[in-house]
Amino acid sequence: MRYEKRRRRKRPSQKKSPGVMNIVLIIVGVSLFAFTIAMIQVFKEYGAVPDTLVTCVFAALGGECGIMGWIKTSKERRREREWEVEDRQETKQEAQEQPRNDM
């Protein structure tokens, strides 16, 4: 298909900025790492960790990642549909432009 021509070509001098989802994933990873270190320290000091807090933190961060995945797949599906419509229109135009030789 003709997906190659639709991709944005960046100029060599342009630097690509990180996307919002990439920033959120970095924040989630750093937060999870810091939370895990903190829970290890709590366990060393008290001999136990707050199970409800651990469950809630993992559920919230996992939910955030799940929602971001849903958003990403929704965007991809919409983009694919747009490309299909464009391909159909281009094919129809090409068919109309070609002269018919009925002889």
N, C-alpha and C positions, 0 to 999 in steps of 0.2 A: 504494500500500500504506500501511500504518500506521506507517511508520518515524519520522515526525515526533514522535509522542507518546513514543517511547522515548528520545529524546535528552535528556540531562540539561540542565535549565535552571538556569543559574547565577544566583545573586542578584546584584543590582548591587553590593553591598558586598563580595562575594567576589572575590578575585583568583585567577586560575588559575595554579597553579605549573607550571613547565615539566616535561615528561615526561622519563623516564630516557633514552629514545631521543634526544630533542632534545639533552640534555646530552652524550650520547656523540657525537652528530654534531658538536657544537661542539668537543669535545675532539679528535676526528679531524681536523677542519678546521684547528684551531690547530696541532696536531702536524705536519700535512702542510706547512703554511705555514712553520713554524719549521725543519723538516727541509730544505725546499727552500732557504731562506736559508742554512742551514749548509752545504749542498752547494755552493752558489754560492761561498761563502767558501773552501771547500776547493779548489774548482776554480781560483779566482784565485791561491791560494797555491801549489798543487802542480801545476796544469795537468791534473789528472785527478780523477775521482771514483771511489770504490769501487762498482763496478757491482753486485756481489753484495749489498751493503748496501742500495743503492737498490732493487733488485728485491725484496728481502725486506720492506722497509718498505712499499712500495706493495702487495705481495701481502697483508701482514698487515692493513693499513688497508682495502684493498678487500674482503678476506675478512670483516672485521668489518662493513662496510656491507652486504655480501651476506647475512650471517646475520641482521642486523637487519631487512632487507627480507623475508626468509623468515618471521621471527617475526611481523612486522606483517601479512603476507598470511594467515598461519595464523590469527591472532586474528580478522581480518576475516571469513574463511570460517566460523569457528566461530560468530561473532556472527550472521552471515546465516542459518546453519542454525537457530539458536535462535529467531530472529525468524520464520522460516518455520513452525516447529513451533507457535509461539504463534499465528500467523495462522490455521493450520489449526484449532487448538483453538477460537479465537474464532469462526471461521466455523461450526464444528460446533455450538457452543453457541447461536449466533444462529439457526441452522436449527431447532434443537430448541425454542427459546423461541417462535418464531412459530407462532401457532395455524393449523391447517389448515382451510380452508373448502372442504369437499367438496361443498357444495350448489350 
